[in-house]
Amino acid sequence: MRLEGIALCAGLVLPIAVRTQVPSAVVFRNVTVVPMDSERVLAAQTVIVRGSAIESVAPTATSLLPAGAIVIDGTGRFLMPGLTDMHVHLPGPAAPVERAEAELFLYVANGVTTARSMMGFDTHRRLRQRVNTGELLGPTSVSS
């Protein structure tokens, strides 16, 4: 699973997005994981992410933290796979670009890490480029 496919509930994603240094790993310690493969949750887990891949998910009590990692305390918070919205209508070219920027942020804030836009305007392509370069926070986008 890739890091961009993870949704971090209760605002855990923002501390990572504003960092400029690249850590050896990012550790989400003591989170409740919602694996989405069945109706269950895994309490008190530590999730280790290196680069863009999840390296391990294990009980916090038995997890060793890698040296140089950024550790995020997830006590009382949840970690789940990112959601995909397959029917999105982003504002068209006549709308202010700030409106589309705000909508993209809201998708990520609500756990949507991929969005498929039903219309494809040049303004949407430019927004996607800004998200891909890290200039703008938003989901991975696909459009017609």
N, CA, C and O atoms as a GROMACS GRO file, in nm:
protein
  576
    1MET      N    1   0.085  -0.117   0.000
    1MET     CA    2   0.000   0.000   0.000
    1MET      C    3   0.089   0.123   0.000
    1MET      O    4   0.189   0.128   0.072
    2ARG      N    5   0.054   0.221  -0.079
    2ARG     CA    6   0.134   0.342  -0.090
    2ARG      C    7   0.085   0.446   0.010
    2ARG      O    8  -0.032   0.446   0.048
    3LEU      N    9   0.176   0.535   0.052
    3LEU     CA   10   0.142   0.636   0.152
    3LEU      C   11   0.027   0.724   0.105
    3LEU      O   12  -0.058   0.760   0.186
    4GLU      N   13   0.022   0.761  -0.024
    4GLU     CA   14  -0.086   0.847  -0.067
    4GLU      C   15  -0.221   0.776  -0.062
    4GLU      O   16  -0.325   0.840  -0.080
    5GLY      N   17  -0.220   0.647  -0.038
    5GLY     CA   18  -0.344   0.573  -0.022
    5GLY      C   19  -0.387   0.558   0.122
    5GLY      O   20  -0.471   0.474   0.154
    6ILE      N   21  -0.330   0.639   0.210
    6ILE     CA   22  -0.366   0.633   0.352
    6ILE      C   23  -0.441   0.760   0.388
    6ILE      O   24  -0.397   0.870   0.354
    7ALA      N   25  -0.551   0.746   0.456
    7ALA     CA   26  -0.621   0.862   0.509
    7ALA      C   27  -0.594   0.868   0.658
    7ALA      O   28  -0.605   0.767   0.728
    8LEU      N   29  -0.560   0.983   0.705
    8LEU     CA   30  -0.529   0.998   0.846
    8LEU      C   31  -0.637   1.084   0.909
    8LEU      O   32  -0.642   1.205   0.887
    9CYS      N   33  -0.721   1.020   0.986
    9CYS     CA   34  -0.833   1.092   1.046
    9CYS      C   35  -0.786   1.181   1.160
    9CYS      O   36  -0.680   1.160   1.218
   10ALA      N   37  -0.866   1.279   1.191
   10ALA     CA   38  -0.845   1.370   1.304
   10ALA      C   39  -0.720   1.454   1.287
   10ALA      O   40  -0.655   1.490   1.385
   11GLY      N   41  -0.684   1.486   1.164
   11GLY     CA   42  -0.578   1.583   1.139
   11GLY      C   43  -0.436   1.533   1.150
   11GLY      O   44  -0.346   1.614   1.169
   12LEU      N   45  -0.412   1.404   1.139
   12LEU     CA   46  -0.275   1.354   1.151
   12LEU      C   47  -0.190   1.384   1.028
   12LEU      O   48  -0.068   1.384   1.038
   13VAL      N   49  -0.250   1.409   0.913
   13VAL     CA   50  -0.172   1.427   0.790
   13VAL      C   51  -0.100   1.561   0.785
   13VAL      O   52   0.007   1.570   0.725
   14LEU      N   53  -0.153   1.664   0.845
   14LEU     CA   54  -0.094   1.798   0.832
   14LEU      C   55   0.045   1.813   0.890
   14LEU      O   56   0.127   1.883   0.830
   15PRO      N   57   0.078   1.751   1.004
   15PRO     CA   58   0.216   1.766   1.052
   15PRO      C   59   0.320   1.713   0.954
   15PRO      O   60   0.432   1.764   0.950
   16ILE      N   61   0.286   1.613   0.874
   16ILE     CA   62   0.379   1.559   0.776
   16ILE      C   63   0.390   1.651   0.656
   16ILE      O   64   0.500   1.673   0.604
   17ALA      N   65   0.278   1.706   0.612
   17ALA     CA   66   0.276   1.786   0.490
   17ALA      C   67   0.359   1.912   0.502
   17ALA      O   68   0.408   1.963   0.401
   18VAL      N   69   0.378   1.965   0.623
   18VAL     CA   70   0.449   2.092   0.638
   18VAL      C   71   0.598   2.074   0.664
   18VAL      O   72   0.670   2.173   0.671
   19ARG      N   73   0.646   1.951   0.678
   19ARG     CA   74   0.788   1.928   0.703
   19ARG      C   75   0.866   1.937   0.572
   19ARG      O   76   0.816   1.902   0.466
   20THR      N   77   0.990   1.986   0.582
   20THR     CA   78   1.073   1.997   0.463
   20THR      C   79   1.180   1.890   0.458
   20THR      O   80   1.226   1.857   0.349
   21GLN      N   81   1.222   1.835   0.572
   21GLN     CA   82   1.325   1.731   0.571
   21GLN      C   83   1.260   1.596   0.543
   21GLN      O   84   1.143   1.574   0.573
   22VAL      N   85   1.338   1.507   0.486
   22VAL     CA   86   1.289   1.374   0.456
   22VAL      C   87   1.337   1.280   0.567
   22VAL      O   88   1.458   1.256   0.578
   23PRO      N   89   1.245   1.227   0.649
   23PRO     CA   90   1.286   1.137   0.757
   23PRO      C   91   1.316   0.998   0.703
   23PRO      O   92   1.279   0.964   0.591
   24SER      N   93   1.384   0.916   0.785
   24SER     CA   94   1.409   0.777   0.745
   24SER      C   95   1.278   0.699   0.741
   24SER      O   96   1.263   0.606   0.662
   25ALA      N   97   1.184   0.737   0.825
   25ALA     CA   98   1.053   0.672   0.829
   25ALA      C   99   0.956   0.763   0.904
   25ALA      O  100   0.997   0.854   0.976
   26VAL      N  101   0.829   0.738   0.883
   26VAL     CA  102   0.724   0.804   0.960
   26VAL      C  103   0.653   0.695   1.038
   26VAL      O  104   0.613   0.593   0.981
   27VAL      N  105   0.637   0.716   1.168
   27VAL     CA  106   0.576   0.617   1.255
   27VAL      C  107   0.448   0.676   1.314
   27VAL      O  108   0.449   0.784   1.374
   28PHE      N  109   0.338   0.605   1.295
   28PHE     CA  110   0.210   0.640   1.357
   28PHE      C  111   0.196   0.545   1.474
   28PHE      O  112   0.165   0.427   1.456
   29ARG      N  113   0.220   0.596   1.594
   29ARG     CA  114   0.227   0.512   1.714
   29ARG      C  115   0.095   0.514   1.790
   29ARG      O  116   0.036   0.620   1.812
   30ASN      N  117   0.050   0.396   1.829
   30ASN     CA  118  -0.068   0.379   1.913
   30ASN      C  119  -0.196   0.426   1.844
   30ASN      O  120  -0.280   0.490   1.908
   31VAL      N  121  -0.211   0.396   1.715
   31VAL     CA  122  -0.333   0.430   1.643
   31VAL      C  123  -0.427   0.311   1.642
   31VAL      O  124  -0.386   0.197   1.665
   32THR      N  125  -0.553   0.338   1.616
   32THR     CA  126  -0.650   0.233   1.589
   32THR      C  127  -0.659   0.222   1.438
   32THR      O  128  -0.699   0.317   1.371
   33VAL      N  129  -0.624   0.107   1.384
   33VAL     CA  130  -0.622   0.086   1.239
   33VAL      C  131  -0.757   0.028   1.195
   33VAL      O  132  -0.808  -0.066   1.256
   34VAL      N  133  -0.812   0.087   1.089
   34VAL     CA  134  -0.934   0.036   1.027
   34VAL      C  135  -0.890  -0.027   0.894
   34VAL      O  136  -0.876   0.045   0.794
   35PRO      N  137  -0.868  -0.159   0.891
   35PRO     CA  138  -0.808  -0.221   0.772
   35PRO      C  139  -0.900  -0.232   0.651
   35PRO      O  140  -0.849  -0.246   0.539
   36MET      N  141  -1.029  -0.226   0.668
   36MET     CA  142  -1.129  -0.227   0.560
   36MET      C  143  -1.141  -0.361   0.488
   36MET      O  144  -1.212  -0.369   0.388
   37ASP      N  145  -1.073  -0.466   0.534
   37ASP     CA  146  -1.088  -0.595   0.470
   37ASP      C  147  -1.199  -0.678   0.534
   37ASP      O  148  -1.242  -0.780   0.480
   38SER      N  149  -1.246  -0.633   0.650
   38SER     CA  150  -1.360  -0.694   0.718
   38SER      C  151  -1.407  -0.596   0.824
   38SER      O  152  -1.346  -0.491   0.845
   39GLU      N  153  -1.516  -0.629   0.891
   39GLU     CA  154  -1.571  -0.540   0.993
   39GLU      C  155  -1.494  -0.557   1.123
   39GLU      O  156  -1.536  -0.630   1.213
   40ARG      N  157  -1.382  -0.488   1.132
   40ARG     CA  158  -1.298  -0.496   1.252
   40ARG      C  159  -1.211  -0.371   1.260
   40ARG      O  160  -1.193  -0.298   1.162
   41VAL      N  161  -1.158  -0.348   1.377
   41VAL     CA  162  -1.057  -0.245   1.398
   41VAL      C  163  -0.944  -0.308   1.479
   41VAL      O  164  -0.966  -0.402   1.555
   42LEU      N  165  -0.824  -0.256   1.461
   42LEU     CA  166  -0.707  -0.307   1.533
   42LEU      C  167  -0.659  -0.196   1.625
   42LEU      O  168  -0.598  -0.098   1.579
   43ALA      N  169  -0.685  -0.210   1.755
   43ALA     CA  170  -0.648  -0.107   1.852
   43ALA      C  171  -0.499  -0.115   1.885
   43ALA      O  172  -0.436  -0.220   1.870
   44ALA      N  173  -0.445  -0.003   1.930
   44ALA     CA  174  -0.307   0.006   1.981
   44ALA      C  175  -0.204  -0.050   1.883
   44ALA      O  176  -0.126  -0.139   1.918
   45GLN      N  177  -0.204   0.001   1.762
   45GLN     CA  178  -0.111  -0.043   1.658
   45GLN      C  179  -0.007   0.065   1.629
   45GLN      O  180  -0.031   0.184   1.650
   46THR      N  181   0.108   0.022   1.581
   46THR     CA  182   0.211   0.112   1.531
   46THR      C  183   0.231   0.081   1.384
   46THR      O  184   0.255  -0.033   1.346
   47VAL      N  185   0.219   0.186   1.302
   47VAL     CA  186   0.234   0.171   1.157
   47VAL      C  187   0.362   0.245   1.117
   47VAL      O  188   0.377   0.364   1.146
   48ILE      N  189   0.452   0.175   1.051
   48ILE     CA  190   0.578   0.233   1.006
   48ILE      C  191   0.573   0.248   0.854
   48ILE      O  192   0.545   0.153   0.782
   49VAL      N  193   0.601   0.371   0.808
   49VAL     CA  194   0.600   0.401   0.665
   49VAL      C  195   0.740   0.448   0.626
   49VAL      O  196   0.795   0.539   0.687
   50ARG      N  197   0.796   0.386   0.523
   50ARG     CA  198   0.926   0.429   0.466
   50ARG      C  199   0.901   0.468   0.322
   50ARG      O  200   0.845   0.392   0.243
   51GLY      N  201   0.944   0.590   0.289
   51GLY     CA  202   0.918   0.638   0.154
   51GLY      C  203   0.769   0.648   0.132
   51GLY      O  204   0.700   0.717   0.207
   52SER      N  205   0.719   0.578   0.031
   52SER     CA  206   0.576   0.581   0.004
   52SER      C  207   0.510   0.446   0.030
   52SER      O  208   0.399   0.420  -0.018
   53ALA      N  209   0.578   0.360   0.105
   53ALA     CA  210   0.523   0.226   0.132
   53ALA      C  211   0.510   0.199   0.281
   53ALA      O  212   0.593   0.241   0.361
   54ILE      N  213   0.404   0.127   0.317
   54ILE     CA  214   0.386   0.083   0.455
   54ILE      C  215   0.480  -0.035   0.478
   54ILE      O  216   0.472  -0.136   0.408
   55GLU      N  217   0.569  -0.021   0.575
   55GLU     CA  218   0.665  -0.127   0.605
   55GLU      C  219   0.607  -0.229   0.701
   55GLU      O  220   0.628  -0.350   0.685
   56SER      N  221   0.534  -0.180   0.802
   56SER     CA  222   0.478  -0.275   0.898
   56SER      C  223   0.359  -0.216   0.973
   56SER      O  224   0.347  -0.094   0.990
   57VAL      N  225   0.274  -0.306   1.017
   57VAL     CA  226   0.163  -0.275   1.106
   57VAL      C  227   0.171  -0.382   1.215
   57VAL      O  228   0.158  -0.501   1.188
   58ALA      N  229   0.191  -0.337   1.339
   58ALA     CA  230   0.210  -0.432   1.449
   58ALA      C  231   0.161  -0.370   1.579
   58ALA      O  232   0.149  -0.248   1.588
   59PRO      N  233   0.132  -0.453   1.678
   59PRO     CA  234   0.090  -0.400   1.808
   59PRO      C  235   0.197  -0.305   1.864
   59PRO      O  236   0.317  -0.333   1.856
   60THR      N  237   0.153  -0.195   1.921
   60THR     CA  238   0.245  -0.095   1.976
   60THR      C  239   0.335  -0.156   2.082
   60THR      O  240   0.453  -0.119   2.091
   61ALA      N  241   0.283  -0.246   2.162
   61ALA     CA  242   0.361  -0.305   2.272
   61ALA      C  243   0.484  -0.380   2.224
   61ALA      O  244   0.581  -0.394   2.298
   62THR      N  245   0.483  -0.429   2.099
   62THR     CA  246   0.596  -0.509   2.050
   62THR      C  247   0.672  -0.441   1.936
   62THR      O  248   0.762  -0.502   1.878
   63SER      N  249   0.639  -0.318   1.904
   63SER     CA  250   0.701  -0.249   1.791
   63SER      C  251   0.828  -0.175   1.831
   63SER      O  252   0.832  -0.105   1.932
   64LEU      N  253   0.930  -0.191   1.749
   64LEU     CA  254   1.054  -0.116   1.765
   64LEU      C  255   1.052   0.002   1.669
   64LEU      O  256   1.015  -0.013   1.553
   65LEU      N  257   1.092   0.119   1.718
   65LEU     CA  258   1.090   0.239   1.635
   65LEU      C  259   1.223   0.254   1.561
   65LEU      O  260   1.329   0.242   1.622
   66PRO      N  261   1.219   0.281   1.431
   66PRO     CA  262   1.343   0.300   1.357
   66PRO      C  263   1.411   0.431   1.396
   66PRO      O  264   1.345   0.530   1.425
   67ALA      N  265   1.543   0.430   1.395
   67ALA     CA  266   1.620   0.551   1.426
   67ALA      C  267   1.592   0.659   1.322
   67ALA      O  268   1.580   0.630   1.203
   68GLY      N  269   1.581   0.782   1.367
   68GLY     CA  270   1.562   0.895   1.277
   68GLY      C  271   1.421   0.913   1.225
   68GLY      O  272   1.397   0.998   1.139
   69ALA      N  273   1.328   0.836   1.276
   69ALA     CA  274   1.190   0.844   1.229
   69ALA      C  275   1.116   0.960   1.294
   69ALA      O  276   1.147   1.000   1.406
   70ILE      N  277   1.020   1.013   1.222
   70ILE     CA  278   0.925   1.108   1.281
   70ILE      C  279   0.816   1.023   1.345
   70ILE      O  280   0.756   0.938   1.279
   71VAL      N  281   0.790   1.046   1.472
   71VAL     CA  282   0.691   0.968   1.544
   71VAL      C  283   0.570   1.056   1.572
   71VAL      O  284   0.581   1.163   1.630
   72ILE      N  285   0.455   1.009   1.528
   72ILE     CA  286   0.329   1.081   1.550
   72ILE      C  287   0.246   1.000   1.648
   72ILE      O  288   0.215   0.884   1.624
   73ASP      N  289   0.209   1.063   1.758
   73ASP     CA  290   0.128   0.996   1.859
   73ASP      C  291  -0.016   0.989   1.809
   73ASP      O  292  -0.082   1.092   1.792
   74GLY      N  293  -0.064   0.869   1.786
   74GLY     CA  294  -0.199   0.850   1.735
   74GLY      C  295  -0.298   0.808   1.842
   74GLY      O  296  -0.406   0.758   1.809
   75THR      N  297  -0.264   0.827   1.968
   75THR     CA  298  -0.353   0.787   2.077
   75THR      C  299  -0.490   0.852   2.059
   75THR      O  300  -0.501   0.974   2.048
   76GLY      N  301  -0.593   0.771   2.057
   76GLY     CA  302  -0.729   0.820   2.042
   76GLY      C  303  -0.767   0.855   1.898
   76GLY      O  304  -0.872   0.914   1.874
   77ARG      N  305  -0.682   0.817   1.802
   77ARG     CA  306  -0.707   0.850   1.662
   77ARG      C  307  -0.710   0.723   1.578
   77ARG      O  308  -0.671   0.615   1.623
   78PHE      N  309  -0.757   0.739   1.454
   78PHE     CA  310  -0.776   0.626   1.364
   78PHE      C  311  -0.692   0.643   1.238
   78PHE      O  312  -0.670   0.755   1.192
   79LEU      N  313  -0.647   0.531   1.182
   79LEU     CA  314  -0.573   0.528   1.057
   79LEU      C  315  -0.645   0.429   0.965
   79LEU      O  316  -0.674   0.317   1.006
   80MET      N  317  -0.672   0.470   0.843
   80MET     CA  318  -0.744   0.383   0.751
   80MET      C  319  -0.695   0.405   0.609
   80MET      O  320  -0.630   0.507   0.581
   81PRO      N  321  -0.724   0.311   0.519
   81PRO     CA  322  -0.688   0.334   0.379
   81PRO      C  323  -0.761   0.457   0.325
   81PRO      O  324  -0.872   0.489   0.368
   82GLY      N  325  -0.698   0.524   0.232
   82GLY     CA  326  -0.760   0.641   0.171
   82GLY      C  327  -0.885   0.602   0.094
   82GLY      O  328  -0.894   0.493   0.039
   83LEU      N  329  -0.980   0.694   0.091
   83LEU     CA  330  -1.105   0.672   0.019
   83LEU      C  331  -1.092   0.726  -0.123
   83LEU      O  332  -1.011   0.815  -0.149
   84THR      N  333  -1.172   0.671  -0.215
   84THR     CA  334  -1.176   0.718  -0.353
   84THR      C  335  -1.317   0.764  -0.383
   84THR      O  336  -1.413   0.691  -0.362
   85ASP      N  337  -1.329   0.887  -0.432
   85ASP     CA  338  -1.458   0.940  -0.478
   85ASP      C  339  -1.457   0.931  -0.630
   85ASP      O  340  -1.380   1.000  -0.696
   86MET      N  341  -1.543   0.847  -0.685
   86MET     CA  342  -1.542   0.820  -0.828
   86MET      C  343  -1.637   0.909  -0.908
   86MET      O  344  -1.653   0.890  -1.029
   87HIS      N  345  -1.701   1.008  -0.843
   87HIS     CA  346  -1.795   1.095  -0.914
   87HIS      C  347  -1.785   1.236  -0.857
   87HIS      O  348  -1.865   1.274  -0.771
   88VAL      N  349  -1.688   1.311  -0.905
   88VAL     CA  350  -1.660   1.446  -0.855
   88VAL      C  351  -1.688   1.547  -0.965
   88VAL      O  352  -1.658   1.523  -1.082
   89HIS      N  353  -1.746   1.660  -0.927
   89HIS     CA  354  -1.764   1.772  -1.019
   89HIS      C  355  -1.689   1.891  -0.962
   89HIS      O  356  -1.743   1.968  -0.883
   90LEU      N  357  -1.562   1.906  -1.002
   90LEU     CA  358  -1.485   2.023  -0.959
   90LEU      C  359  -1.539   2.146  -1.030
   90LEU      O  360  -1.592   2.136  -1.140
   91PRO      N  361  -1.524   2.263  -0.968
   91PRO     CA  362  -1.569   2.386  -1.033
   91PRO      C  363  -1.502   2.405  -1.169
   91PRO      O  364  -1.384   2.375  -1.186
   92GLY      N  365  -1.580   2.454  -1.264
   92GLY     CA  366  -1.530   2.476  -1.400
   92GLY      C  367  -1.444   2.601  -1.412
   92GLY      O  368  -1.416   2.667  -1.312
   93PRO      N  369  -1.402   2.634  -1.533
   93PRO     CA  370  -1.310   2.746  -1.554
   93PRO      C  371  -1.370   2.882  -1.520
   93PRO      O  372  -1.295   2.978  -1.500
   94ALA      N  373  -1.501   2.894  -1.514
   94ALA     CA  374  -1.563   3.023  -1.481
   94ALA      C  375  -1.559   3.052  -1.331
   94ALA      O  376  -1.573   3.167  -1.289
   95ALA      N  377  -1.540   2.949  -1.251
   95ALA     CA  378  -1.538   2.966  -1.104
   95ALA      C  379  -1.400   3.013  -1.060
   95ALA      O  380  -1.300   2.984  -1.126
   96PRO      N  381  -1.393   3.085  -0.949
   96PRO     CA  382  -1.262   3.125  -0.896
   96PRO      C  383  -1.178   3.002  -0.861
   96PRO      O  384  -1.231   2.905  -0.807
   97VAL      N  385  -1.050   3.007  -0.892
   97VAL     CA  386  -0.961   2.893  -0.866
   97VAL      C  387  -0.957   2.861  -0.717
   97VAL      O  388  -0.936   2.745  -0.680
   98GLU      N  389  -0.976   2.960  -0.631
   98GLU     CA  390  -0.975   2.937  -0.486
   98GLU      C  391  -1.085   2.840  -0.443
   98GLU      O  392  -1.069   2.766  -0.346
   99ARG      N  393  -1.196   2.841  -0.515
   99ARG     CA  394  -1.305   2.749  -0.481
   99ARG      C  395  -1.262   2.605  -0.506
   99ARG      O  396  -1.287   2.517  -0.423
  100ALA      N  397  -1.199   2.580  -0.620
  100ALA     CA  398  -1.151   2.444  -0.650
  100ALA      C  399  -1.041   2.403  -0.554
  100ALA      O  400  -1.037   2.288  -0.510
  101GLU      N  401  -0.952   2.496  -0.519
  101GLU     CA  402  -0.846   2.466  -0.422
  101GLU      C  403  -0.905   2.424  -0.288
  101GLU      O  404  -0.859   2.329  -0.225
  102ALA      N  405  -1.008   2.498  -0.244
  102ALA     CA  406  -1.073   2.466  -0.116
  102ALA      C  407  -1.140   2.330  -0.122
  102ALA      O  408  -1.134   2.254  -0.024
  103GLU      N  409  -1.204   2.297  -0.234
  103GLU     CA  410  -1.268   2.167  -0.247
  103GLU      C  411  -1.166   2.054  -0.243
  103GLU      O  412  -1.190   1.951  -0.179
  104LEU      N  413  -1.052   2.073  -0.310
  104LEU     CA  414  -0.948   1.969  -0.308
  104LEU      C  415  -0.898   1.945  -0.166
  104LEU      O  416  -0.878   1.831  -0.125
  105PHE      N  417  -0.878   2.053  -0.092
  105PHE     CA  418  -0.835   2.039   0.048
  105PHE      C  419  -0.940   1.963   0.130
  105PHE      O  420  -0.905   1.877   0.210
  106LEU      N  421  -1.066   1.994   0.109
  106LEU     CA  422  -1.172   1.927   0.185
  106LEU      C  423  -1.179   1.778   0.156
  106LEU      O  424  -1.210   1.698   0.245
  107TYR      N  425  -1.150   1.738   0.033
  107TYR     CA  426  -1.145   1.594   0.003
  107TYR      C  427  -1.041   1.526   0.092
  107TYR      O  428  -1.071   1.426   0.157
  108VAL      N  429  -0.919   1.581   0.094
  108VAL     CA  430  -0.813   1.521   0.176
  108VAL      C  431  -0.848   1.526   0.324
  108VAL      O  432  -0.826   1.429   0.396
  109ALA      N  433  -0.904   1.638   0.369
  109ALA     CA  434  -0.940   1.651   0.510
  109ALA      C  435  -1.044   1.548   0.552
  109ALA      O  436  -1.055   1.514   0.670
  110ASN      N  437  -1.120   1.498   0.456
  110ASN     CA  438  -1.223   1.397   0.486
  110ASN      C  439  -1.181   1.257   0.446
  110ASN      O  440  -1.265   1.167   0.439
  111GLY      N  441  -1.052   1.236   0.419
  111GLY     CA  442  -1.001   1.102   0.393
  111GLY      C  443  -1.003   1.057   0.248
  111GLY      O  444  -0.969   0.943   0.219
  112VAL      N  445  -1.043   1.145   0.156
  112VAL     CA  446  -1.045   1.109   0.014
  112VAL      C  447  -0.907   1.139  -0.044
  112VAL      O  448  -0.866   1.255  -0.052
  113THR      N  449  -0.836   1.034  -0.084
  113THR     CA  450  -0.701   1.051  -0.138
  113THR      C  451  -0.696   1.038  -0.290
  113THR      O  452  -0.593   1.067  -0.350
  114THR      N  453  -0.806   0.995  -0.351
  114THR     CA  454  -0.818   0.988  -0.497
  114THR      C  455  -0.957   1.034  -0.536
  114THR      O  456  -1.056   0.995  -0.474
  115ALA      N  457  -0.964   1.118  -0.640
  115ALA     CA  458  -1.093   1.168  -0.688
  115ALA      C  459  -1.096   1.162  -0.840
  115ALA      O  460  -1.000   1.201  -0.906
  116ARG      N  461  -1.208   1.113  -0.895
  116ARG     CA  462  -1.226   1.109  -1.040
  116ARG      C  463  -1.326   1.218  -1.078
  116ARG      O  464  -1.443   1.212  -1.039
  117SER      N  465  -1.278   1.314  -1.153
  117SER     CA  466  -1.362   1.426  -1.196
  117SER      C  467  -1.438   1.385  -1.322
  117SER      O  468  -1.381   1.327  -1.415
  118MET      N  469  -1.566   1.417  -1.325
  118MET     CA  470  -1.650   1.380  -1.439
  118MET      C  471  -1.635   1.474  -1.557
  118MET      O  472  -1.680   1.443  -1.667
  119MET      N  473  -1.572   1.587  -1.536
  119MET     CA  474  -1.545   1.682  -1.645
  119MET      C  475  -1.395   1.709  -1.645
  119MET      O  476  -1.331   1.706  -1.540
  120GLY      N  477  -1.340   1.737  -1.760
  120GLY     CA  478  -1.198   1.766  -1.768
  120GLY      C  479  -1.171   1.898  -1.834
  120GLY      O  480  -1.179   1.910  -1.957
  121PHE      N  481  -1.139   1.998  -1.755
  121PHE     CA  482  -1.103   2.129  -1.807
  121PHE      C  483  -0.953   2.150  -1.789
  121PHE      O  484  -0.890   2.084  -1.707
  122ASP      N  485  -0.899   2.241  -1.864
  122ASP     CA  486  -0.757   2.273  -1.851
  122ASP      C  487  -0.725   2.322  -1.710
  122ASP      O  488  -0.616   2.296  -1.658
  123THR      N  489  -0.819   2.391  -1.647
  123THR     CA  490  -0.798   2.436  -1.509
  123THR      C  491  -0.778   2.318  -1.415
  123THR      O  492  -0.700   2.326  -1.320
  124HIS      N  493  -0.848   2.208  -1.440
  124HIS     CA  494  -0.833   2.087  -1.358
  124HIS      C  495  -0.695   2.025  -1.378
  124HIS      O  496  -0.634   1.976  -1.283
  125ARG      N  497  -0.646   2.026  -1.501
  125ARG     CA  498  -0.513   1.973  -1.529
  125ARG      C  499  -0.406   2.053  -1.454
  125ARG      O  500  -0.312   1.996  -1.398
  126ARG      N  501  -0.422   2.186  -1.453
  126ARG     CA  502  -0.327   2.270  -1.381
  126ARG      C  503  -0.334   2.245  -1.229
  126ARG      O  504  -0.231   2.244  -1.162
  127LEU      N  505  -0.454   2.227  -1.177
  127LEU     CA  506  -0.468   2.194  -1.034
  127LEU      C  507  -0.400   2.061  -1.003
  127LEU      O  508  -0.331   2.049  -0.902
  128ARG      N  509  -0.419   1.962  -1.089
  128ARG     CA  510  -0.356   1.832  -1.068
  128ARG      C  511  -0.204   1.845  -1.068
  128ARG      O  512  -0.136   1.782  -0.986
  129GLN      N  513  -0.149   1.927  -1.157
  129GLN     CA  514  -0.004   1.949  -1.160
  129GLN      C  515   0.044   2.011  -1.030
  129GLN      O  516   0.148   1.973  -0.977
  130ARG      N  517  -0.032   2.107  -0.977
  130ARG     CA  518   0.006   2.172  -0.851
  130ARG      C  519   0.002   2.073  -0.735
  130ARG      O  520   0.088   2.078  -0.646
  131VAL      N  521  -0.097   1.984  -0.734
  131VAL     CA  522  -0.103   1.880  -0.630
  131VAL      C  523   0.016   1.786  -0.645
  131VAL      O  524   0.081   1.751  -0.546
  132ASN      N  525   0.046   1.745  -0.768
  132ASN     CA  526   0.156   1.650  -0.791
  132ASN      C  527   0.292   1.707  -0.752
  132ASN      O  528   0.380   1.630  -0.712
  133THR      N  529   0.311   1.838  -0.762
  133THR     CA  530   0.439   1.899  -0.726
  133THR      C  531   0.444   1.937  -0.578
  133THR      O  532   0.549   1.981  -0.530
  134GLY      N  533   0.333   1.922  -0.505
  134GLY     CA  534   0.331   1.954  -0.364
  134GLY      C  535   0.298   2.099  -0.334
  134GLY      O  536   0.301   2.140  -0.218
  135GLU      N  537   0.268   2.176  -0.436
  135GLU     CA  538   0.232   2.317  -0.415
  135GLU      C  539   0.094   2.331  -0.352
  135GLU      O  540   0.068   2.427  -0.280
  136LEU      N  541   0.007   2.236  -0.379
  136LEU     CA  542  -0.132   2.240  -0.334
  136LEU      C  543  -0.166   2.105  -0.270
  136LEU      O  544  -0.130   2.001  -0.324
  137LEU      N  545  -0.236   2.108  -0.158
  137LEU     CA  546  -0.278   1.984  -0.093
  137LEU      C  547  -0.410   1.940  -0.154
  137LEU      O  548  -0.508   2.014  -0.153
  138GLY      N  549  -0.411   1.818  -0.208
  138GLY     CA  550  -0.532   1.766  -0.270
  138GLY      C  551  -0.515   1.619  -0.299
  138GLY      O  552  -0.406   1.564  -0.284
  139PRO      N  553  -0.623   1.554  -0.341
  139PRO     CA  554  -0.616   1.411  -0.373
  139PRO      C  555  -0.551   1.388  -0.509
  139PRO      O  556  -0.542   1.479  -0.591
  140THR      N  557  -0.508   1.265  -0.532
  140THR     CA  558  -0.470   1.225  -0.667
  140THR      C  559  -0.595   1.238  -0.751
  140THR      O  560  -0.701   1.191  -0.711
  141SER      N  561  -0.583   1.300  -0.868
  141SER     CA  562  -0.705   1.321  -0.947
  141SER      C  563  -0.694   1.258  -1.085
  141SER      O  564  -0.588   1.254  -1.147
  142VAL      N  565  -0.808   1.211  -1.129
  142VAL     CA  566  -0.824   1.153  -1.262
  142VAL      C  567  -0.942   1.226  -1.323
  142VAL      O  568  -1.044   1.246  -1.258
  143SER      N  569  -0.928   1.267  -1.450
  143SER     CA  570  -1.040   1.336  -1.513
  143SER      C  571  -1.053   1.292  -1.658
  143SER      O  572  -0.963   1.232  -1.716
  144SER      N  573  -1.170   1.323  -1.713
  144SER     CA  574  -1.195   1.285  -1.853
  144SER      C  575  -1.128   1.385  -1.945
  144SER      O  576  -1.137   1.372  -2.067
   0.00000   0.00000   0.00000
